[in-house]
Amino acid sequence: MRRRVCGFMNDSDGKVYTSELSLGNKFARGLWTMVYVSLFRMTPRPMHGWRCYILKLFGAEIGAGVKVYGSTRIWAPWHLRMGDGAILGDRVDCYSVTQITIGAHSVISQDSCLCAATHDHGSDAFTLIPKPILIGDSAWIAARAFVGPGVTVGKHAVVGACAVVFKDVSDGVTVVGNPAKEISRKVQN
């Protein structure tokens, strides 16, 4: 059983685990959390421009016409890139330990999770392994879908509702299920 001891993890076997994240990163995330709670999350639903402005202040690259809903959770906005017209829906969990790029006109639907990190479960330190996520232009990540670390979802691809994706999805492909399996492919012109 692990328990937190002064910022370190301590196992019942006496091993102590330190965080790989810098003090600067922890400070920035602490400041982001305060701003998120006070100026981002509590804003009225249509205030997408204000939320995008706040994300830009924290280093996010945000295109024109982007919509980010107030209930979206973003771990580190400085690792977020969103193309023109992209949408992060209600209650999306954007675990941006490293870069998450969302292409133009792509939609990440409600309750989805973009998880850009995993851990080395074989290491005693349970080492953090960041892996960037790329969502291509005009892709749709449907409600409650999970996109795992290091995954690329191609242009015009669809990840169906509740799908779990740990492998790349090609352009124009629709995947569903757990694990996600291809069910259709758009003919490319």
C-alpha positions in Angstrom: 0.0 0.0 0.0 1.4 3.4 -1.0 0.9 6.6 1.0 2.1 10.1 0.4 4.8 11.3 2.8 5.9 15.0 2.3 5.5 14.9 -1.5 7.1 11.4 -1.9 5.4 8.1 -2.2 6.2 5.6 0.5 5.4 1.9 0.1 4.8 -0.4 3.0 8.1 -2.1 2.1 10.0 1.1 3.0 10.8 2.2 -0.6 10.5 5.9 -1.3 9.4 7.2 -4.7 10.2 10.7 -5.9 8.3 12.6 -8.6 10.0 13.1 -12.0 8.2 16.4 -12.4 10.2 19.6 -11.7 9.4 22.0 -8.9 8.6 24.6 -11.7 6.1 22.2 -13.3 4.4 21.7 -9.9 4.3 25.4 -9.2 2.8 26.1 -12.7 0.2 23.4 -12.2 -0.7 24.8 -8.8 -1.2 28.3 -10.2 -3.2 26.8 -13.1 -5.4 24.9 -10.6 -6.2 28.2 -8.8 -7.0 30.0 -12.0 -9.0 27.0 -13.3 -11.2 26.9 -10.2 -11.7 30.6 -9.9 -11.7 32.0 -13.5 -12.2 29.1 -15.9 -14.5 26.4 -14.5 -17.2 28.7 -13.1 -17.7 30.7 -16.2 -21.1 30.7 -18.1 -21.4 28.1 -20.8 -21.1 30.4 -23.8 -17.8 32.1 -22.6 -15.5 30.0 -24.9 -13.5 33.1 -25.9 -12.7 33.9 -22.2 -11.6 30.3 -21.5 -9.5 30.2 -24.6 -7.9 33.5 -23.6 -7.0 32.0 -20.2 -5.6 28.9 -21.8 -3.4 31.0 -24.1 -2.1 32.9 -21.0 -0.9 29.5 -19.8 0.8 28.7 -23.0 -1.8 26.8 -25.0 -1.9 27.3 -28.8 -5.5 27.9 -29.6 -6.9 28.5 -33.1 -9.8 30.7 -34.2 -13.3 29.7 -33.2 -12.2 27.1 -30.7 -14.8 26.0 -28.0 -13.6 24.7 -24.7 -16.4 24.0 -22.1 -15.9 25.1 -18.5 -16.1 21.6 -17.1 -13.2 20.3 -19.3 -10.2 19.3 -17.1 -6.8 20.2 -18.6 -3.8 19.0 -16.6 -1.2 21.3 -18.2 -2.5 23.9 -20.8 1.0 24.6 -22.0 1.0 21.2 -23.6 -2.3 21.8 -25.5 -2.6 22.7 -29.2 -6.0 23.2 -30.8 -6.6 24.0 -34.5 -9.3 26.3 -35.8 -12.9 25.3 -34.8 -11.8 22.4 -32.6 -14.0 21.6 -29.6 -13.3 20.1 -26.1 -16.8 19.1 -24.8 -18.2 18.9 -21.3 -16.2 17.0 -18.7 -13.5 16.0 -21.2 -10.4 14.9 -19.2 -7.3 16.2 -21.1 -4.4 14.7 -19.2 -1.7 16.7 -21.0 1.5 15.5 -19.2 3.0 16.0 -22.7 1.8 17.4 -26.0 -1.8 16.9 -27.0 -2.6 18.2 -30.5 -6.2 18.5 -31.7 -6.6 19.2 -35.3 -8.9 21.9 -36.9 -12.6 21.2 -36.7 -12.2 18.1 -34.6 -14.6 17.3 -31.8 -13.8 15.7 -28.5 -17.2 14.8 -27.1 -18.4 14.9 -23.5 -16.8 12.6 -20.8 -14.0 11.5 -23.2 -10.4 11.1 -21.9 -7.2 12.0 -23.7 -4.4 10.4 -21.6 -0.9 11.4 -22.7 1.1 9.5 -20.1 1.4 6.0 -18.6 3.7 4.5 -16.0 6.4 1.8 -16.2 4.6 -0.8 -14.0 7.7 -3.0 -14.1 9.9 -0.4 -12.4 10.1 0.0 -8.6 9.7 3.7 -9.0 6.6 3.4 -11.3 8.3 5.8 -13.7 6.1 8.2 -15.6 6.2 7.8 -19.4 4.8 10.8 -21.3 3.6 10.0 -24.9 2.0 12.7 -27.0 -1.4 12.4 -28.6 -2.3 13.7 -32.1 -5.9 14.0 -33.2 -6.1 14.9 -36.9 -8.3 17.5 -38.6 -12.1 16.8 -38.6 -11.8 13.8 -36.4 -14.5 12.9 -33.9 -13.8 11.4 -30.5 -17.3 10.4 -29.4 -18.8 10.4 -25.8 -16.9 8.6 -23.1 -14.1 7.4 -25.5 -10.6 6.8 -24.1 -7.6 7.7 -26.2 -4.4 6.3 -24.7 -0.8 7.5 -24.6 1.1 7.9 -27.9 -2.0 7.4 -30.1 -2.5 9.2 -33.4 -6.1 9.5 -34.6 -6.1 10.4 -38.3 -8.0 13.0 -40.3 -11.8 12.4 -40.6 -11.5 9.4 -38.3 -14.2 8.5 -35.7 -13.6 6.9 -32.3 -17.0 5.6 -31.3 -18.8 6.2 -28.0 -17.1 4.3 -25.1 -14.3 3.0 -27.3 -10.9 2.4 -25.9 -8.0 3.2 -28.3 -4.4 2.2 -27.6 -3.3 1.9 -31.3 -3.2 4.5 -34.1 -6.4 5.0 -36.1 -5.9 5.7 -39.8 -7.4 8.6 -41.8 -11.1 8.1 -42.4 -11.4 5.0 -40.2 -14.2 4.4 -37.7 -13.4 2.3 -34.6 -15.6 1.1 -31.8 -15.4 -1.2 -28.7 -12.9 -2.2 -26.1 -10.3 -2.7 -27.4 -11.3 -0.5 -30.4 -11.7 -2.3 -33.7 -12.3 -0.9 -37.2 -15.9 -1.1 -38.4 -15.7 1.2 -41.5 -13.4 3.2 -43.7 -14.1 6.3 -45.8 -13.0 6.1 -49.4 -10.4 8.8 -49.8 -10.8 11.1 -52.9 
